[in-house]
Amino acid sequence: MKKKKLIFIEPLLKDPGGHHMDNLIETTLFFKESNEIHWLLNENFKKKKLFVPDDVFIHSYIPDENKNFLKKIKSLIIFLFSIIENKNLIKLIKILYKNFFSFPSYFNHEVYRFFKSQKFEKEDIILIQSCRPKDVELIYFLSGLIETMPKIIMRVLYPPKKKKFKDFYYHTKKLIDDKNFVKIFTEVSTTKNYIKERLNYDVKNFTQIYTFYNRPIPKKFTLGFLGESRIDKGFDRLPNFIKILSEKKIDCNYIIQFSKKNYSKTDKIKEQIIDISKKNHNIKIIDGYIDFWEYRNLLKEINIMPLLYDAEKLNFVGSGLFYSCITHEIPMIIPTEANLLEEYLVFNSFEKANTDEEYVHSLIKIINNYENYLDECKKFSSSYNKDIINDPLVREII
């Protein structure tokens, strides 16, 4: 039986860092048995020694926004000759008119050739994995040039801003009006409501796909701090947090990631943590990018996750690490004002805190009652697994 094509689009994916690569792999692993998977990525993406699931077709065609201007012009000239040769000039003029006589940032001859060569059928799907306005503009522009376009699924992670001319809402509405099959999904309700108010179109929440792990009771507790070394993620609070735990004689292991990207505001914090680790041998520092399976193995080691994040940001965009904790059965400590996370935390698998002292108090409470928290985590993980199976985005693809 012929598999339908599932085209994942990630224009900014040119290096392995962040949740975008991670989520792309998770989703691919989930759908690859019954679909022919293609990744359409930034032209600078290099596989190197990265883990990529078997049988994935990688197409590194999307032009980088910092690309040499002359190279862009050369690609467009080749495209124009192709359009004239194939007698599609009228189509090009029409879509240029609708797009304010401009080409999308992510458009070039290689991208056009890729879409034209696919010869899509109705069952095929384009999945814009981390949907941004420029991604939608690209798909809309291509829809005016390609004879048959498949179903289009947008996974919008951040609320798109409304602009005067070209924006997410303009191009999405055009796609909908042109009778293309468009489905919009968001990770959190705040983003869903934000889009619905501005687009007047059906938007649903999707359940992020993650690997699951059945956690045992630990002999010693390990705390995790994974992700970007940023102020809004509470990276600057780590030295004081560790200091308080040491003063209270709480013996824990620590796994701390220094992100590949450097942030000037936290460079000195990294130095402090390195100095502390010279005396505290329970601290394990992971410097730089963590590959797909390495990340999951670290999650297996971590059995309590204090999320020292800024609550306001969490309420607007959520956290990928949060969902990893759910599926890996890790009790969490979240900011007291993180109302969005609390909506999802339907089991008593977490504690809340604000100050560093409160985080330590919550940590001690979890350690002293760990078996109860782990039982709640297991209920939560099982419930989340059912949510994935019944998820509207998953059902849309299946």
Secondary structure as UniProt FT lines:
FT   STRAND          4..10
FT   TURN            11..12
FT   HELIX           19..31
FT   TURN            32..33
FT   STRAND          35..42
FT   TURN            43..44
FT   TURN            48..49
FT   TURN            54..55
FT   STRAND          57..62
FT   TURN            65..66
FT   HELIX           69..85
FT   TURN            86..87
FT   HELIX           89..98
FT   TURN            99..101
FT   TURN            105..106
FT   HELIX           109..118
FT   TURN            122..123
FT   STRAND          125..128
FT   TURN            129..130
FT   HELIX           133..143
FT   TURN            144..145
FT   STRAND          151..156
FT   HELIX           168..177
FT   TURN            178..179
FT   STRAND          182..186
FT   HELIX           189..199
FT   STRAND          203..205
FT   STRAND          222..225
FT   HELIX           231..233
FT   HELIX           235..237
FT   HELIX           238..247
FT   TURN            248..249
FT   STRAND          253..258
FT   HELIX           264..266
FT   HELIX           267..279
FT   TURN            281..282
FT   STRAND          283..287
FT   HELIX           292..301
FT   STRAND          304..306
FT   HELIX           311..317
FT   HELIX           320..327
FT   TURN            328..329
FT   STRAND          332..335
FT   TURN            336..337
FT   HELIX           339..344
FT   STRAND          350..353
FT   HELIX           356..368
FT   HELIX           370..389
FT   HELIX           392..397
//
